[in-house]
């Protein structure tokens, strides 16, 4: 009985840890390529580096995995399209989601 309780506790702990993963897939759901993707914990005053590999774009329908520091669930995300137009989403709790679609 104790062993079953221990296994259950470990499984619940592992599930809780997974729930604190703020990483997500950013999907370009629009008709224009995305040329710049920036994401940072909301508490960070800067956007950080472009998450796209140098010289690449995120084409319409394309996806990019955005890795975030564990446990920092509230993030700000900014994308810039090939047209130069930018779009921002601030204070997004990404721990419970797996995907974020722009626009």
VENFEN-V780039 format. One line per field, one symbol per residue. ss: DSSP state (h for helix, s for strand, l for the rest). burial: b if it has 16 or more other C-alpha atoms within 10 Angstrom, else e. A space follows every 10 residues. Layout:
# VENFEN-V780039
ss->???
burial->???
This chain:
# VENFEN-V780039
ss->lhhhhhhhhh hhhhhhhhhl lllsssssll lllsssssss slllllllll lllllllsll llssssllll lllsssssss sllllsssss ssslllllss ssl
burial->eeeeeeeeee eeeeeeeebb bbbbbbbbbe ebbbbbbbbb bbeeeebeee bbeeeebbbe eebbebebee ebbbbbbbbb beeeeeeeee ebebbeeebb ebe
